[in-house]
């Protein structure tokens, strides 16, 4: 395996979701199928850094779950991201309890019930803090 290829989200409104990805994640739109459907439905592709994100037109998720994708941000960026999320009127979840030093997070749902997290920590930092907590 060579790593992650792409992530696809099925969404009701491609334009609204495009605005979401551009506003929150500074995503660069690199493809718009328009009315053509080379895949199952109309779609758009984005790059967030080197990560390929696809959105495809369809029905939104029927329920909200804790399944999510987390993006790494810096602690100093938390307020700016929170402001953008609030400006789009997205539902923000109350954060879970955390071990001190494991990082901070903002959890929020998009318009189609997908859960996203913006997180300031790292895997190595979290494991270090968990190990300290066991002692």
Secondary structure, DSSP 8 states (H G I E B T S, - for coil): -----EEEEEES-HHHHHHHHHHHH--EEEEE-TT--SSSS-EEEEEETTEEEEEEES---SS--S-EEEEE--GGGHHHHHHHHHHTT--EE------TTS--EEEEE-TTS-EEEEE---HHHHHHHHHHHH-
